[in-house]
Amino acid sequence: MDLPLALAALLLILLVLLAAPPAALLIALHLNRRHRLRRPRLTPPEPAAAALEPSAPAEEDEGGEDKRRRRRARRKQQQKQGGDGAASQAAGGVSHDALPPRPRFPLASVAGALQRRITARYDELARASQVQSLTIDQVHEFLSTLVDARDELLQKSENTRRSITIRKAMLSNSRNGRSSHDHLRLCQQVDKLEFEYERLKKDASIYHNLHEQLQLSSCYKLMEESNDEAEKRIREGAFAKGVRDTAFEELLAVEKKDNAFWRRDGKLRSISDSM
């Protein structure tokens, strides 16, 4: 009797074990389905909105570029207006004799050190004349520099002109029987010297232009007036010194050389009358 009961219990346990996995699987599937039903459904974005979203930064960049462009244009206009105002103020003030900007390559034929000195001095003069602080000493220094440049230009011009004359005379002389190579070499030298002479002429015109611009300044006129007064004082001082140094006997000897000295009332007088 106990054996059949034990077998029946064993069979029941086996049936329970065999039926448990399908039941657990069904329960899990049921729970998962309920969870999906409860979760809210996400809607995808609309195509139009998705297409507009990436273009928004581009529009912002274009708008920023337009703003920057307008800002730069406004800044340039303000700078131009400021420059025009400064120019009008300078034209309306006493700076009507202000020196213009120097040529880009002034006096290219002179030595490098002298050319740099001319450039520096003229830039200094132009800045001082723009702010109306030009002095006679500055004008005198620049004038001395221009005199050095003029002397160098004259010397180079004379040497170049003489060399051109000599080379052309050698070309025209057919008695030497020069070869074609020598003839070509002389022609090249003449062309080079003529080019150098033309450059010297351009530098001479630049020198005259600089000197004329300098003569228009008020400080140059004051310097000329002061130089004239100084020369006048020197001449007067030299004359007074010469008169003081001349002895009475020398003056008497000079007077005696004049025929009018020996006549008195139209009559010739003797030496005793003059003593």
PAFI-788297 format. One record per residue (C-alpha): residue number from 0; residue in one letter; x, z, y. Coordinates in steps of 0.02 Angstrom, whole numbers, plus 50000, padded with zeros to 5 digits. Each point is the difference from the previous one (the first is absolute). Last residue first. Example, Ala and Ser with C-alpha at 12.3 -4.5 7.8 and 13.67 -1.06 7.14 Angstrom:
BEGIN
[pt 1 s [50684 50357 49947]]
[pt 0 a [49931 50033 49828]]
//
This chain:
BEGIN
[pt 274 m [55018 47827 58476]]
[pt 273 s [49893 49844 50022]]
[pt 272 d [50049 49972 50180]]
[pt 271 s [50186 50016 49958]]
[pt 270 i [49982 49861 49871]]
[pt 269 s [49949 49880 50134]]
[pt 268 r [49830 49930 50041]]
[pt 267 l [49939 49822 49994]]
[pt 266 k [49857 49976 50119]]
[pt 265 g [49816 49973 49955]]
[pt 264 d [49952 50172 50062]]
[pt 263 r [50139 50071 49895]]
[pt 262 r [50072 49891 49864]]
[pt 261 w [50120 50057 49865]]
[pt 260 f [49865 50075 49888]]
[pt 259 a [49897 49842 50009]]
[pt 258 n [50136 49909 49903]]
[pt 257 d [49971 50111 49847]]
[pt 256 k [50160 50044 49907]]
[pt 255 k [50019 50149 50114]]
[pt 254 e [49840 50073 49931]]
[pt 253 v [50069 49999 49823]]
[pt 252 a [50160 50084 50057]]
[pt 251 l [49901 50130 50094]]
[pt 250 l [49896 50037 49844]]
[pt 249 e [50160 50018 49899]]
[pt 248 e [50076 50115 50131]]
[pt 247 f [49844 50107 50001]]
[pt 246 a [50012 50029 49813]]
[pt 245 t [49872 49935 49875]]
[pt 244 d [49956 50133 49873]]
[pt 243 r [49847 50057 50096]]
[pt 242 v [49934 49822 50017]]
[pt 241 g [50029 49966 49815]]
[pt 240 k [49912 50162 49951]]
[pt 239 a [49852 49956 50109]]
[pt 238 f [49992 49826 49923]]
[pt 237 a [50015 50068 49823]]
[pt 236 g [49865 50129 50033]]
[pt 235 e [49884 49869 50074]]
[pt 234 r [50030 49886 49851]]
[pt 233 i [49971 50140 49875]]
[pt 232 r [49844 50058 50092]]
[pt 231 k [49931 49823 49995]]
[pt 230 e [50041 49984 49816]]
[pt 229 a [49908 50163 49964]]
[pt 228 e [49850 49945 50103]]
[pt 227 d [49993 49835 49908]]
[pt 226 n [50016 50088 49833]]
[pt 225 s [49859 50121 50046]]
[pt 224 e [49888 49854 50049]]
[pt 223 e [50042 49907 49839]]
[pt 222 m [49964 50156 49897]]
[pt 221 l [49833 50024 50088]]
[pt 220 k [49955 49820 49960]]
[pt 219 y [50050 50026 49819]]
[pt 218 c [49898 50160 49993]]
[pt 217 s [49846 49906 50062]]
[pt 216 s [50005 49881 49853]]
[pt 215 l [49989 49814 50032]]
[pt 214 q [50189 49977 49987]]
[pt 213 l [49996 50060 49820]]
[pt 212 q [49877 49865 49952]]
[pt 211 e [50114 49872 50082]]
[pt 210 h [50151 50067 49907]]
[pt 209 l [49909 49995 49834]]
[pt 208 n [49944 49821 50031]]
[pt 207 h [50174 49948 50054]]
[pt 206 y [50074 50074 49841]]
[pt 205 i [49867 49915 49893]]
[pt 204 s [50043 49834 50084]]
[pt 203 a [50184 50031 49962]]
[pt 202 d [49956 50041 49820]]
[pt 201 k [49912 49833 49986]]
[pt 200 k [50152 49912 50073]]
[pt 199 l [50113 50091 49876]]
[pt 198 r [49889 49940 49859]]
[pt 197 e [50016 49822 50063]]
[pt 196 y [50190 50020 50004]]
[pt 195 e [50002 50064 49821]]
[pt 194 f [49900 49848 49944]]
[pt 193 e [50121 49888 50095]]
[pt 192 l [50147 50086 49915]]
[pt 191 k [49924 49975 49827]]
[pt 190 d [49961 49818 50034]]
[pt 189 v [50177 49971 50067]]
[pt 188 q [50076 50085 49847]]
[pt 187 q [49894 49893 49884]]
[pt 186 c [50055 49843 50090]]
[pt 185 l [50182 50055 49989]]
[pt 184 r [49983 50025 49812]]
[pt 183 l [49919 49830 49979]]
[pt 182 h [50142 49915 50094]]
[pt 181 d [50130 50096 49900]]
[pt 180 h [49918 49943 49837]]
[pt 179 s [49983 49821 50063]]
[pt 178 s [50187 49994 50031]]
[pt 177 r [50077 50007 50172]]
[pt 176 g [50090 49849 50067]]
[pt 175 n [50081 50092 50145]]
[pt 174 r [49967 49856 50118]]
[pt 173 s [49811 50019 49988]]
[pt 172 n [49983 50138 50129]]
[pt 171 s [49813 50024 50023]]
[pt 170 l [49990 50134 49866]]
[pt 169 m [50148 50097 50070]]
[pt 168 a [49922 49994 50173]]
[pt 167 k [49837 50065 49927]]
[pt 166 r [50092 50144 49919]]
[pt 165 i [50091 50046 50162]]
[pt 164 t [49842 49995 50106]]
[pt 163 i [49904 50105 49873]]
[pt 162 s [50141 50129 49997]]
[pt 161 r [49999 50012 50190]]
[pt 160 r [49812 50027 50002]]
[pt 159 t [50015 50135 49867]]
[pt 158 n [50139 50091 50094]]
[pt 157 e [49903 49995 50164]]
[pt 156 s [49840 50060 49918]]
[pt 155 k [50090 50140 49910]]
[pt 154 q [50078 50062 50161]]
[pt 153 l [49838 49986 50099]]
[pt 152 l [49902 50090 49864]]
[pt 151 e [50128 50140 49993]]
[pt 150 d [49998 50022 50189]]
[pt 149 r [49810 50000 50002]]
[pt 148 a [49991 50129 49860]]
[pt 147 d [50118 50116 50095]]
[pt 146 v [49896 49976 50158]]
[pt 145 l [49842 50039 49902]]
[pt 144 t [50075 50164 49941]]
[pt 143 s [50043 50045 50180]]
[pt 142 l [49821 49960 50050]]
[pt 141 f [49936 50112 49861]]
[pt 140 e [50105 50144 50064]]
[pt 139 h [49947 49970 50181]]
[pt 138 v [49816 49992 49954]]
[pt 137 q [50014 50164 49904]]
[pt 136 d [50092 50082 50145]]
[pt 135 i [49868 49940 50123]]
[pt 134 t [49864 50090 49905]]
[pt 133 l [49843 49941 49912]]
[pt 132 s [49869 50135 49973]]
[pt 131 q [49843 49896 50029]]
[pt 130 v [49933 50025 49823]]
[pt 129 q [50010 49813 49964]]
[pt 128 s [50163 49985 50097]]
[pt 127 a [50082 50134 49893]]
[pt 126 r [49945 49915 49838]]
[pt 125 a [50063 49830 50061]]
[pt 124 l [50166 50074 50059]]
[pt 123 e [50032 50086 49833]]
[pt 122 d [49957 49841 49907]]
[pt 121 y [50121 49907 50115]]
[pt 120 r [50140 50124 49969]]
[pt 119 a [49979 49998 49811]]
[pt 118 t [49993 49811 49988]]
[pt 117 i [50147 49975 50119]]
[pt 116 r [50104 50126 49901]]
[pt 115 r [49955 49917 49835]]
[pt 114 q [50053 49831 50071]]
[pt 113 l [50163 50073 50066]]
[pt 112 a [50042 50072 49829]]
[pt 111 g [49953 49839 49911]]
[pt 110 a [50101 49886 50112]]
[pt 109 v [49909 49873 50107]]
[pt 108 s [49921 49841 49935]]
[pt 107 a [49832 50078 49952]]
[pt 106 l [49961 50043 50180]]
[pt 105 p [49828 50074 49971]]
[pt 104 f [49918 49981 49829]]
[pt 103 r [49821 50064 50018]]
[pt 102 p [49993 49976 50187]]
[pt 101 r [49977 50161 50099]]
[pt 100 p [49831 50076 50033]]
[pt 99 p [49946 49982 50182]]
[pt 98 l [50079 50107 50137]]
[pt 97 a [49879 50095 50109]]
[pt 96 d [49986 49936 50179]]
[pt 95 h [49811 50027 50006]]
[pt 94 s [50034 50178 49942]]
[pt 93 v [49935 50076 50163]]
[pt 92 g [49827 50019 49927]]
[pt 91 g [49858 49876 49970]]
[pt 90 a [50099 49897 49875]]
[pt 89 a [50055 50155 49905]]
[pt 88 q [49822 50064 49999]]
[pt 87 s [49938 49831 49941]]
[pt 86 a [50129 49998 49862]]
[pt 85 a [49955 50176 49947]]
[pt 84 g [49816 49952 49996]]
[pt 83 d [50036 49843 49900]]
[pt 82 g [50100 50101 49875]]
[pt 81 g [49860 50129 49985]]
[pt 80 q [49871 49862 49976]]
[pt 79 k [50106 49923 49864]]
[pt 78 q [50022 50167 49914]]
[pt 77 q [49813 50032 50008]]
[pt 76 q [49963 49828 49928]]
[pt 75 k [50124 50028 49860]]
[pt 74 r [49919 50168 49959]]
[pt 73 r [49826 49923 49998]]
[pt 72 a [50057 49861 49883]]
[pt 71 r [50081 50128 49886]]
[pt 70 r [49841 50105 49996]]
[pt 69 r [49892 49847 49965]]
[pt 68 r [50111 49955 49854]]
[pt 67 r [49998 50179 49934]]
[pt 66 k [49811 50004 50010]]
[pt 65 d [49985 49834 49911]]
[pt 64 e [50119 50060 49864]]
[pt 63 g [49897 50159 49979]]
[pt 62 g [49840 49898 49981]]
[pt 61 e [50082 49887 49873]]
[pt 60 d [50063 50151 49903]]
[pt 59 e [49826 50080 50003]]
[pt 58 e [49924 49837 49938]]
[pt 57 a [50127 49996 49860]]
[pt 56 p [49962 50181 49957]]
[pt 55 a [49813 49958 49987]]
[pt 54 s [50025 49846 49891]]
[pt 53 p [50025 50104 49842]]
[pt 52 e [49829 50085 50020]]
[pt 51 l [49896 49846 50041]]
[pt 50 a [50012 49920 49827]]
[pt 49 a [49951 50159 49911]]
[pt 48 a [49853 50021 50117]]
[pt 47 a [49941 49823 49963]]
[pt 46 p [50025 50019 49813]]
[pt 45 e [49895 50158 49990]]
[pt 44 p [50084 50151 49931]]
[pt 43 p [49969 50044 49815]]
[pt 42 t [49861 50127 49964]]
[pt 41 l [50049 50156 49905]]
[pt 40 r [49865 50068 49880]]
[pt 39 p [49971 50184 50006]]
[pt 38 r [50040 50096 49837]]
[pt 37 r [49839 50072 49913]]
[pt 36 l [49972 49852 49886]]
[pt 35 r [50180 49998 49948]]
[pt 34 h [49994 50186 49955]]
[pt 33 r [49839 49975 49898]]
[pt 32 r [50083 49863 49900]]
[pt 31 n [50152 50108 49968]]
[pt 30 l [49890 50144 49938]]
[pt 29 h [49906 49888 49879]]
[pt 28 l [50160 49923 49934]]
[pt 27 a [50073 50174 49972]]
[pt 26 i [49842 50059 49908]]
[pt 25 l [49999 49847 49890]]
[pt 24 l [50182 50026 49956]]
[pt 23 a [49969 50183 49960]]
[pt 22 a [49854 49951 49885]]
[pt 21 p [50103 49867 49914]]
[pt 20 p [50142 50123 49973]]
[pt 19 a [49889 50146 49935]]
[pt 18 a [49904 49909 49861]]
[pt 17 l [50142 50002 49875]]
[pt 16 l [50041 50182 50032]]
[pt 15 v [49818 50052 49985]]
[pt 14 l [49981 49902 49839]]
[pt 13 l [50156 50080 49928]]
[pt 12 i [49937 50174 50047]]
[pt 11 l [49834 49965 49916]]
[pt 10 l [50087 49937 49844]]
[pt 9 l [50102 50160 49991]]
[pt 8 a [49845 50108 50021]]
[pt 7 a [49912 49907 49860]]
[pt 6 l [50150 50018 49888]]
[pt 5 a [50005 50187 50034]]
[pt 4 l [49816 50018 49964]]
[pt 3 p [50018 49902 49838]]
[pt 2 l [50140 50114 49946]]
[pt 1 d [49912 50164 50039]]
[pt 0 m [49856 49960 49880]]
//
